Amino acid sequence: FECSDVRTLGRLDALLMPFMEKETDAAYVQQLADAFLVEIDALKAIANMPFALGSTDEAGRSAINPMSYVLLDAYKRSALPDVKLHILCTEDMPEDFLLSCMDSIKKGCNSLVFINDKLMVDGLIKLGIDPEDARQYTIVGCYEAAARNEIPCSCAARVSLPKALEY
């Protein structure tokens, strides 16, 4: 599709954790995360490409994992303006992770959106989404929830004038 953007990288900590578990060099993992965020920023995507950290696992516990910390640390070090994070907050989120988020804001790296995970899941279920699909939601764009396997409409109002003239 022309003019289509990636509007979320999803729950990046959960997606990348299996790869991190296979790597024995923690410094190398951090170096890769740092470089990855620089590349995301370099794309200068019109509406950014946010990603989420946190939420809950299959057992209903906080899904903050070691990769969550790596990505948050990379974000704090980079101080890049076009990297946006969604923090999917749960009641049992590790306090040190939340404090690290607050430290990030204090240092001026404040493109963080805090989302109440329970309210988001409950809202999707009220909209008729299957509970399992609702629990596997991600955030698209700034605040738009998308259940698993759902394709939401976000930033869909872009017009390509050359394409219109071509038609």
C-alpha positions as CSV (number, residue, x, y, z in Angstrom):
1,F,0.0,0.0,0.0
2,E,1.3,3.4,-0.8
3,C,1.6,5.9,2.1
4,S,1.1,3.3,4.7
5,D,3.2,3.5,7.9
6,V,4.1,1.0,10.6
7,R,2.1,2.5,13.5
8,T,3.4,0.3,16.2
9,L,6.3,-2.1,16.9
10,G,4.0,-3.9,19.4
11,R,5.1,-5.3,22.7
12,L,8.8,-5.1,21.8
13,D,10.1,-6.4,25.1
14,A,8.0,-9.6,24.8
15,L,8.9,-10.0,21.1
16,L,12.7,-9.6,21.6
17,M,13.0,-11.5,24.9
18,P,13.4,-14.9,23.3
19,F,16.4,-13.5,21.3
20,M,17.9,-11.9,24.4
21,E,17.7,-15.2,26.3
22,K,19.9,-16.8,23.6
23,E,22.6,-14.1,23.8
24,T,25.3,-14.5,26.5
25,D,26.8,-11.0,26.2
26,A,24.6,-8.5,28.1
27,A,26.7,-5.6,26.9
28,Y,26.1,-6.6,23.3
29,V,22.3,-6.8,23.8
30,Q,22.4,-3.3,25.2
31,Q,24.5,-2.1,22.3
32,L,22.0,-3.6,19.8
33,A,19.1,-2.0,21.6
34,D,20.9,1.4,21.6
35,A,21.6,1.1,17.8
36,F,18.0,0.0,17.1
37,L,16.5,3.1,18.8
38,V,18.9,5.3,16.8
39,E,17.7,3.6,13.6
40,I,14.0,4.1,14.6
41,D,14.7,7.8,15.2
42,A,16.6,8.1,11.9
43,L,13.5,7.0,10.0
44,K,11.8,10.3,11.0
45,A,8.4,8.6,10.6
46,I,5.6,11.3,10.4
47,A,3.7,9.8,13.3
48,N,6.6,8.0,14.9
49,M,6.7,4.2,15.5
50,P,5.9,3.6,19.2
51,F,6.4,0.4,21.0
52,A,5.0,-1.0,24.3
53,L,6.7,-2.4,27.4
54,G,4.9,-4.4,30.0
55,S,1.3,-5.6,30.3
56,T,0.6,-9.1,31.8
57,D,1.7,-12.6,31.0
58,E,-0.5,-15.7,30.5
59,A,-0.8,-16.1,34.3
60,G,-1.9,-12.5,34.8
61,R,1.3,-11.3,36.3
62,S,3.4,-8.3,35.2
63,A,5.2,-9.0,31.9
64,I,8.1,-6.7,32.6
65,N,11.2,-8.7,31.7
66,P,14.9,-8.1,31.4
67,M,14.4,-6.8,27.8
68,S,12.0,-4.2,29.2
69,Y,14.8,-2.8,31.2
70,V,17.3,-3.0,28.3
71,L,14.9,-1.0,26.0
72,L,14.0,1.5,28.7
73,D,17.7,2.1,29.5
74,A,18.5,2.5,25.7
75,Y,15.7,5.1,25.5
76,K,17.0,7.0,28.5
77,R,20.6,7.1,27.1
78,S,19.5,8.0,23.6
79,A,17.4,11.1,24.4
80,L,16.0,10.8,20.9
81,P,12.8,12.9,20.2
82,D,11.1,10.5,17.8
83,V,11.1,7.4,19.9
84,K,7.8,6.9,21.7
85,L,7.1,4.3,24.5
86,H,3.9,2.9,25.8
87,I,4.2,1.7,29.3
88,L,1.4,-0.9,29.9
89,C,1.0,-0.6,33.7
90,T,-0.1,-3.3,36.0
91,E,-0.7,-3.3,39.8
92,D,2.3,-5.6,40.3
93,M,4.7,-3.8,37.9
94,P,8.1,-3.8,39.5
95,E,8.6,-0.6,41.4
96,D,12.2,-0.2,40.2
97,F,10.9,-0.3,36.6
98,L,8.3,2.4,37.3
99,L,10.9,4.5,39.1
100,S,13.2,4.2,36.1
101,C,10.4,5.5,33.9
102,M,10.0,8.4,36.3
103,D,13.7,9.0,36.2
104,S,13.5,9.1,32.4
105,I,10.9,11.8,32.6
106,K,12.9,13.8,35.1
107,K,15.9,13.7,32.7
108,G,13.8,15.0,29.8
109,C,13.2,11.7,28.0
110,N,9.5,12.1,28.4
111,S,7.8,10.6,25.3
112,L,6.2,8.0,27.6
113,V,2.6,7.1,27.7
114,F,1.4,5.3,30.8
115,I,-1.6,3.0,30.1
116,N,-3.7,1.2,32.7
117,D,-3.5,-2.4,31.4
118,K,-6.5,-3.7,33.4
119,L,-8.8,-0.8,32.2
120,M,-7.6,-1.3,28.6
121,V,-8.4,-5.1,28.6
122,D,-11.7,-4.5,30.4
123,G,-12.7,-1.9,27.8
124,L,-11.8,-4.2,24.9
125,I,-13.9,-7.0,26.4
126,K,-16.8,-4.6,26.8
127,L,-16.5,-3.9,23.1
128,G,-17.0,-7.6,22.4
129,I,-13.4,-8.6,21.9
130,D,-12.7,-12.2,23.0
131,P,-10.9,-12.0,26.5
132,E,-7.8,-13.8,25.3
133,D,-7.5,-11.5,22.3
134,A,-8.1,-8.5,24.5
135,R,-5.3,-9.5,26.8
136,Q,-2.9,-9.6,23.9
137,Y,-3.7,-6.0,22.8
138,T,-1.1,-3.5,21.8
139,I,-1.3,0.3,21.4
140,V,-1.2,1.7,17.9
141,G,-0.4,5.4,17.3
142,C,-0.7,7.4,20.5
143,Y,-3.5,5.7,22.4
144,E,-5.5,3.4,20.1
145,A,-5.9,-0.1,21.4
146,A,-5.8,-3.0,19.0
147,A,-6.7,-6.5,20.1
148,R,-4.6,-9.4,18.8
149,N,-5.2,-10.0,15.1
150,E,-7.1,-6.7,14.8
151,I,-6.0,-4.1,12.2
152,P,-7.0,-0.7,13.6
153,C,-7.3,2.5,11.6
154,S,-4.7,5.0,12.6
155,C,-3.4,7.9,10.6
156,A,-5.5,6.8,7.7
157,A,-6.2,10.3,6.4
158,R,-3.0,10.8,4.5
159,V,-3.5,11.8,0.8
160,S,-0.9,11.4,-1.9
161,L,-1.5,14.3,-4.3
162,P,0.7,12.8,-7.1
163,K,-1.3,9.5,-6.8
164,A,-4.5,11.5,-7.1
165,L,-3.3,13.2,-10.2
166,E,-2.1,9.9,-11.6
167,Y,-5.6,8.5,-11.2
